[in-house]
Amino acid sequence: MKEISLLKPLIKQIISEILKKNQWGVYLRAEPLEKVPMIDAPPMLKIKEIDEHNLFEAIDLYEIEE
């Protein structure tokens, strides 16, 4: 579908603005937390956030199956 390719820049712009306006993030649902080793302390947990570049790359690669 050629039409979706034309909409992808607009889709990315809308998603970016919504995420920034609401101070939201996108995280890896399958494994949302990762342990960060600390010196002389138990590991700290950190959310595995997906950066905007990877999100937009996934949108660019998305194809609708017909």
CORJOKA-V81641 format. One record per pair of residues at least 12 apart in sequence whose ideal C-beta (glycine too) atoms are under 10 Angstrom apart, sorted by the first residue. I is the first residue (numbers start at 1). J is the second residue. D is the distance in whole Angstrom. If there is no record, write none. Layout:
BEGIN
i j d
I J D
I J D
END
This chain:
BEGIN
i j d
1 63 8
1 64 5
1 65 10
1 66 7
3 64 9
4 59 10
4 62 8
4 63 8
4 64 6
5 60 9
5 62 10
5 63 9
7 59 10
8 56 9
8 59 6
8 60 6
8 61 10
8 62 8
9 56 10
9 59 9
9 60 10
11 56 9
11 59 6
11 60 10
11 62 9
12 52 9
12 55 8
12 56 5
12 59 6
12 60 8
13 56 10
15 52 9
15 55 7
15 56 8
15 59 8
16 52 6
16 55 9
16 56 8
19 52 8
19 55 9
20 52 9
25 47 7
25 49 5
25 50 8
25 51 9
25 52 10
26 49 7
26 50 5
26 51 9
26 52 8
26 54 9
26 55 6
26 58 10
27 47 5
27 48 6
27 49 5
27 50 6
28 47 9
28 48 4
28 49 8
28 50 6
29 48 9
29 50 10
30 48 9
31 48 6
32 45 9
32 46 10
32 47 6
32 48 6
32 49 9
33 45 5
33 46 7
33 47 6
33 48 7
34 46 5
34 47 8
34 48 5
END
